[in-house]
Amino acid sequence: MITPMKVYTGIREGERVTVSVDGQPLDARLDLRDFHASGFEWGYEGSGPSQLALAILADHADPQTALGNYRKFVQIFIAEIEDDSWRLTSDEINQRISETTIVPMDLKTLMRKVRGEI
């Protein structure tokens, strides 16, 4: 079964943040996990961006996928947004998640591990 492509958009106007999927408000999915954020946010790693990542992935895929990948999605997309507006498609989500590997160490430690020093 082919899933229709969805389009996610976010707009910040002053203190007001609006996130939608195909023009409809995006459900925060507090039923899956409540980060106690004051709303969706982006541009850094924190509770608002985590809630946004979880909500997008839960809408895009399923709850288990969302819970297992939201941290990675915050790092590879949500925290990197610098503008007051953004647009993301289902295809872009799939591409970003499949092409990215999060390395839980700094480069110096990684190089030492590759050389067999640790």
Buried (B, 14 or more C-beta within 10 A) or exposed (E): EEEEEBEBBBBBEEEEBBBEBEEEEBEBBEEBBEBEBEBBBBBEEBBBBBBBBBBBBBBBBEBEEBBEBBBBBBBBBBBEBEEEEBEBEBEBBBEBBEEEEEEEEEEEEEEEEEEEEE
